[in-house]
Amino acid sequence: MGFDDIADASYLRPALSSVRQPLDRVGAAVYGLLDELVADPGMPAEMRQVATEFTPRESCGCPHAGPAVSEPHTRALFDQVRHLQSTLNIQYELGIALLGRHTYDPRALDWLGSTPALAGCLGLWTTDSDQLELAGEYRVTASDAAMYRAKTATRDN
């Protein structure tokens, strides 16, 4: 049983049943909760849940259906590979940038500008108490987000 539903799961033998986690919705829930906490620091603790999706395959005893090879599925897999390559490129560029520069504090999160992230925050535990302190935050304006999408669309084509 997997808990990430990677593309390879359907090609393994037996094909791996998996639970898909919608990471975009998890991130949105976390960001929304943090945004609410910043607006109201006295807000009581609250747990948010994001629904997952079970994908049954052979490893749970389900009959073998074979990997989907339709054109839409193949295109979706190709898009996943392109996204992975783009992510790896961004991680490499960030690693080089963060290791090579010492002119700014990485806790300011300005380096997130070279990623597809629209927002982010960094919390660090204080040394004298068990409080989480906001050390940095980053939020993209709508015009910056549009420019980033245009730049990546040009690079990906």
Buried (B, 14 or more C-beta within 10 A) or exposed (E): EBEEBEEEBBEBEEBBBBEBBEEEEBBBBEBEBBEEBEEEEEEEEEEEEBEBEEBEBBBBEEEEEEBEEEEEEEEEBEEEEEEEEBEEEBEEEBEEEEEEEEEEEBEEBEBBEEBBBBBBBBEEEEEEEEEEEEBBBBBBEEEEBEEBEEEEEEEEE
